[in-house]
Amino acid sequence: MHSFIAGLVCRSALATMLGLAASSAVAQGAADLQGQALQWLQSAVRESGMARDGALRMEVSVGELDARLKLAPCGNLEFYQPPGARLWGRTRVGVRCVDGMARWNVSVPATVRATGLAWVLRNPVSVGAPISDKDVVQAEVDWAAESDPILDQRSQWLDQIASRSLVAGQPLRRTMVKPAQVFQPGAVVRVVAQGAGFQVSAEGQALTAGVVGQNARVRMDNGRVSSGVVVDTRTVRIDL
């Protein structure tokens, strides 16, 4: 009887020891996995060229795997970018076991920050109001904080209008601005037709609203209807 009880105690102690060892191995494996995922992501970001020749400081970090995961030992890991994921902002690194007794596939949460100079609003701008130099200042921001691209060129926002109400401190991004409407249908405009080595101009009547950079239709004095690109408040350009 004592031998039987002693055997149970030994087996129980052995099982406990093995369990602790297994837990330790899993924890160490998770840490190694996160370290390798970090190295892979850092390399992928470097090779992507997103640093824009040093204009952006790229910072990469990875989060922790779900503590409830129990991953079997693996002889060969493959790291990859999951479909729909980006090397930008909040993202994930896919990890799959391609050589092991049990195949598994997990993803590690990660963040890629891209810090650099951008045009930032110094004061609020109402929807529909034009944006000018007095409204912005250059400051460092995280370009990757949102998926909406940063407007890094002055020409991309100057004299555009706010597409929604904007607040001070926001970096200018693509969906925040849109071209201004500069004339209404019925307005008299100057039509400039230009080709190789020549340019002629005449007046016409706008048939559609004029938005800078977009096409507008114009009726000429002879009744002919033409389409051209709106240049400014009263000019439409036709390239021949």
C-alpha positions in Angstrom: 0.0 0.0 0.0 2.8 2.4 1.0 4.6 1.5 -2.2 1.5 2.3 -4.3 1.0 5.7 -2.6 4.7 6.5 -2.9 4.5 5.6 -6.6 1.5 8.0 -7.1 3.3 10.8 -5.3 6.4 10.3 -7.4 4.3 10.2 -10.6 2.4 13.3 -9.5 5.6 15.2 -8.7 7.1 14.1 -12.0 4.0 15.3 -13.9 4.2 18.6 -12.1 7.9 19.0 -12.9 7.2 18.2 -16.6 4.3 20.6 -16.6 6.4 23.4 -15.3 9.2 22.6 -17.8 6.6 22.6 -20.6 5.2 26.0 -19.5 8.8 27.4 -19.3 9.5 26.1 -22.8 6.4 27.7 -24.2 7.2 31.0 -22.5 10.7 31.0 -23.7 9.5 30.0 -27.2 7.0 32.9 -27.3 9.8 35.3 -26.3 12.1 33.9 -29.0 9.2 34.1 -31.5 8.5 37.7 -30.7 12.2 38.5 -31.1 12.5 36.9 -34.4 9.2 38.6 -35.6 10.8 41.9 -34.6 14.0 41.2 -36.6 11.9 40.2 -39.6 9.7 43.3 -39.5 12.7 45.6 -39.0 14.3 44.1 -42.1 11.1 44.3 -44.1 10.7 48.0 -43.2 14.3 48.7 -44.2 13.9 47.0 -47.6 10.6 48.7 -48.3 12.2 52.1 -48.7 9.5 53.8 -46.6 12.1 55.8 -44.7 12.1 58.1 -47.8 15.9 58.4 -47.9 16.2 59.2 -44.2 13.4 61.8 -44.1 11.4 59.5 -41.8 12.6 57.8 -38.6 11.2 54.3 -38.6 10.5 52.7 -35.2 9.3 49.1 -35.0 7.9 47.2 -32.1 6.0 44.0 -31.6 3.4 43.0 -29.0 2.9 39.8 -27.0 1.3 36.6 -28.2 -1.9 35.4 -26.6 -0.7 33.8 -23.3 -3.2 31.0 -23.9 -1.4 29.7 -27.0 0.4 26.4 -26.7 2.7 26.2 -29.7 4.4 22.8 -30.5 8.2 22.8 -31.1 9.1 23.8 -34.7 12.3 23.2 -36.7 11.6 25.9 -39.3 9.6 29.1 -39.0 8.4 31.2 -41.8 7.6 34.9 -41.3 5.3 36.8 -43.7 3.0 39.8 -44.1 -0.6 38.7 -43.8 -3.0 39.6 -46.6 -4.3 43.2 -46.1 -1.6 44.0 -43.5 0.7 47.0 -44.2 4.3 47.8 -43.0 2.8 51.0 -41.5 1.0 51.9 -38.3 -0.7 49.1 -36.4 -0.1 45.9 -38.2 0.7 42.2 -37.7 3.5 39.7 -38.6 2.4 36.3 -39.6 4.4 33.3 -38.4 3.9 29.7 -39.5 5.6 26.4 -38.7 6.7 24.7 -41.9 8.7 21.9 -40.3 7.4 20.3 -37.1 5.3 17.5 -35.7 2.3 19.9 -35.6 1.8 22.7 -38.2 0.6 26.0 -36.7 0.1 29.6 -37.9 -0.2 32.6 -35.6 0.2 36.4 -36.0 2.1 38.8 -33.8 0.7 42.3 -33.2 3.1 45.0 -34.2 3.4 48.8 -34.7 5.5 50.7 -37.2 6.0 54.4 -36.5 7.3 56.8 -39.1 8.3 60.2 -37.6 9.1 63.1 -39.8 8.3 66.7 -40.7 4.8 67.5 -41.9 2.4 70.5 -42.4 0.4 70.8 -39.2 -2.6 73.2 -38.6 -1.8 76.0 -36.2 -5.4 77.0 -35.9 -8.9 75.5 -36.7 -10.1 75.7 -40.3 -13.9 75.6 -41.0 -15.3 73.3 -43.7 -15.1 75.0 -47.1 -12.5 77.6 -46.0 -9.3 77.9 -48.1 -6.1 76.8 -46.5 -3.1 79.2 -46.7 0.4 79.6 -45.3 -0.9 81.4 -42.2 -2.9 78.3 -41.2 0.0 75.8 -41.0 3.4 75.2 -39.5 5.9 72.4 -39.9 6.3 70.0 -37.1 7.3 66.4 -36.5 4.4 63.9 -36.5 3.9 60.1 -36.9 3.0 59.7 -40.6 1.8 56.2 -39.9 -0.7 57.1 -37.2 -3.4 57.0 -39.9 -3.8 55.3 -43.3 -4.7 58.6 -44.9 -1.5 59.8 -46.7 0.3 62.9 -45.4 0.4 66.0 -47.8 4.1 66.7 -47.7 4.3 69.1 -50.6 3.0 72.7 -50.2 1.4 72.6 -53.6 -0.8 69.7 -52.5 -2.8 71.9 -50.0 -2.1 75.6 -50.9 -5.4 77.3 -51.9 -7.3 74.0 -51.5 -10.4 74.1 -49.2 -11.1 72.1 -46.1 -13.3 69.1 -46.9 -14.4 69.0 -43.2 -13.9 71.0 -40.1 -10.2 70.8 -39.1 -8.7 71.4 -35.6 -5.4 72.8 -34.6 -2.6 70.2 -34.3 -3.8 68.0 -37.1 -1.2 67.1 -39.8 -2.7 67.7 -43.2 -3.7 64.5 -44.9 -5.2 63.8 -48.3 -8.8 63.5 -47.5 -8.8 66.8 -45.4 -8.7 69.0 -48.5 -10.2 69.3 -51.9 -10.0 71.7 -54.9 -12.0 74.9 -54.6 -14.9 75.7 -56.9 -13.9 79.0 -58.6 -16.8 79.8 -60.9 -20.5 78.8 -61.4 -22.2 77.6 -64.6 -23.0 80.6 -66.7 -19.9 82.5 -65.8 -17.9 84.2 -68.6 -14.4 82.6 -68.7 -11.3 82.9 -70.8 -10.5 79.8 -72.9 -6.8 79.3 -73.7 -6.1 76.7 -76.5 -2.5 75.7 -76.8 -0.5 73.3 -78.9 3.0 72.9 -80.2 4.4 76.4 -80.6 1.1 78.3 -80.5 -1.5 79.6 -78.1 -4.9 81.4 -78.8 -7.5 82.6 -76.4 -11.2 83.6 -76.6 -14.1 84.1 -74.3 -16.8 81.5 -73.6 -19.6 80.7 -71.2 -19.2 78.0 -68.6 -21.7 75.2 -68.9 -20.5 73.5 -65.7 -19.1 74.6 -62.4 -15.3 75.2 -62.4 -13.1 73.4 -59.9 -9.3 74.0 -60.1 -7.6 71.0 -61.7 -10.8 69.4 -63.0 -12.5 69.6 -66.4 -15.2 72.1 -67.2 -17.4 72.4 -70.4 -17.5 75.8 -72.1 -19.7 77.1 -75.0 -17.7 79.4 -77.3 -19.2 82.4 -79.2 -19.6 80.3 -82.3 -21.8 77.8 -80.4 -19.2 75.1 -80.3 -18.9 73.3 -76.9 -15.4 72.4 -75.7 -13.9 70.9 -72.5 -10.8 71.9 -70.8 -9.0 72.0 -67.4 -9.8 74.8 -65.0 -6.6 76.8 -64.2 -7.9 79.6 -62.0 -11.0 81.8 -61.3 -11.6 82.6 -64.9 -9.3 80.5 -67.1 -9.9 77.2 -68.8 -7.0 75.5 -70.7 -7.5 73.3 -73.7 -4.5 71.3 -74.8 -4.5 70.5 -78.5 
